[in-house]
Amino acid sequence: MKRVIELKPCPFCGGKAAVKQFANPKNFYLIECSTCKCRTDGYQSKIDNKDEENIQINADVWNRRVK
């Protein structure tokens, strides 16, 4: 069963965030705001990770907020 990835709104403009996949290499993702286009740097923990693992890692980075 696929997990639903929850993304917080953009920390800068409050816009909706979405998962984007780089065209190359495979399994390389980033999270991007659909409004202001700010994004994570893109991260892949290991080349052999499954897509869901790499997406979750990027979501965790996006959802991290300074307290």
C-alpha positions as CSV (number, residue, x, y, z in Angstrom):
1,M,0.0,0.0,0.0
2,K,1.3,3.4,-1.0
3,R,1.8,6.0,1.8
4,V,0.3,9.4,1.3
5,I,3.0,12.0,1.4
6,E,1.8,15.1,3.3
7,L,3.5,18.4,2.5
8,K,3.2,21.6,4.5
9,P,2.3,24.8,2.7
10,C,5.2,26.9,1.4
11,P,7.0,28.6,4.3
12,F,7.4,31.8,2.2
13,C,4.1,32.3,0.5
14,G,1.7,29.6,1.8
15,G,1.3,28.0,-1.6
16,K,0.7,24.4,-2.3
17,A,3.8,22.2,-2.5
18,A,4.3,19.3,-5.0
19,V,6.7,16.5,-5.6
20,K,8.8,16.9,-8.8
21,Q,11.0,14.3,-10.3
22,F,14.2,15.2,-12.2
23,A,14.3,13.8,-15.7
24,N,17.7,12.3,-15.0
25,P,18.9,10.5,-12.8
26,K,16.0,8.2,-11.9
27,N,14.8,8.3,-8.3
28,F,15.9,11.9,-7.8
29,Y,13.2,14.2,-6.4
30,L,12.6,17.7,-5.1
31,I,9.6,19.5,-3.5
32,E,8.5,22.7,-5.1
33,C,5.9,25.4,-4.3
34,S,3.5,25.8,-7.2
35,T,3.1,29.6,-6.5
36,C,6.5,31.1,-5.8
37,K,8.6,28.1,-7.1
38,C,10.9,27.9,-4.1
39,R,12.1,24.3,-3.7
40,T,14.3,21.9,-1.9
41,D,17.7,21.3,-3.4
42,G,16.7,17.8,-4.4
43,Y,18.0,14.8,-2.5
44,Q,18.6,11.2,-3.1
45,S,19.9,9.3,-0.1
46,K,21.0,6.2,-2.0
47,I,20.9,5.2,-5.6
48,D,19.2,1.9,-4.8
49,N,16.4,3.4,-2.6
50,K,12.9,3.0,-3.8
51,D,11.1,6.0,-5.1
52,E,8.9,6.2,-2.0
53,E,11.9,6.4,0.2
54,N,13.5,9.2,-1.7
55,I,10.2,11.1,-1.9
56,Q,9.7,10.8,1.8
57,I,13.2,12.1,2.5
58,N,12.5,15.2,0.4
59,A,9.1,15.7,2.1
60,D,10.8,15.5,5.5
61,V,13.3,18.2,4.4
62,W,10.4,20.4,3.1
63,N,8.3,19.9,6.2
64,R,11.1,20.8,8.6
65,R,10.5,24.3,10.0
66,V,12.7,26.5,12.2
67,K,11.2,26.8,15.6
